[in-house]
Structure formats: C-alpha cells, structure tokens
Amino acid sequence: MCALASELPDACRIRCHISGETAPCVYQQSVNQKMKNRAKPAIVAATIAAGMMIAFTGTASAQCGKASWYALTSKTASGERMNPSAMTAAHRSLPFGTKIRVTNQKNGKSVIVRINDRGPFIKGRVLDLSKGAAQQIGFIRSGHTSVCMQRT
C-alpha cells in the first residue's frame, strides 16, 4: 500500500494520488526491491560460512588451498616455543592441538601435523607448515604449494 503522501518524494506522491490509496506506490516497491537485493549477499555469505564450518568438522571432509612454510624460534599463539623441525602448523581457526593430515597435491606426499599457531597472514593461503613438515611433503625449495588437509 502507499505510504503517507507527506513521507514520499514528489514523484511518488503524484503517482500514489493518481493511482489512489489501494495501489502500491512505485517508490515503495523500489525500496522493497532494494531491501530484498541487499539481503541476498548477507544470506549468501552466511550460507557459505556455515558450509565452511560444517565442511571441516567431520573426519571425512577436506579443505584445500595454498600452504607455505616457516621456521621461527619465537613463541607461537598457543604459548609454546616454535620448533622448526616439529610436525606443526598454523591455521586461522582450527583449535590448538587439532591433528590434521596435509597432502601435497603436486606429489601426493602427506604428513600429520598438530595445530599450534595462528596464520597464515598472507592472502590466499590456508595453512603455514613448520619447515620439518614442509620437508616431509617436499616443498621446501618452492616455498609454497597446493595442499588438501583433513582432520585425523
């Protein structure tokens, strides 16, 4: 239905008065359509986020993306000292202590690592492996590779 004439722009006021109070206002229809269009991206984003959480909670699910390696000796986000030769990794959201199997998609080699740090902080990467873990799956020289990871 048409809103109060005093609340609408002149073009809509004329339109509503011409069509009468029983027809929907063209202005109101366009506002409703804009609101529907704005809601769609939010719904899509929420659906994708929920799907990503569900996709990585089971043991049979896998997440794939780019990985790199690092070899510091400073403290990790979990509070332990980083050991470059240990089989550990950094992930943005997995709980500390989570064990995952990481498979290098280029050569099929895999290693089981424990999440003990946060990262990576480079856009497009999903995992930072310790130097020891990277050496096990064979990507020290390249510095980064495509991997799939799965909870064990």
Beta strands, then each sheet from edge to edge (+ up, - down):
strand 1: 63-70
strand 2: 88-90
strand 3: 99-104
strand 4: 110-117
strand 5: 125-130
strand 6: 144-151
sheet 1: 1+ 5+ 2- 4- 3+ 6- 1+
end
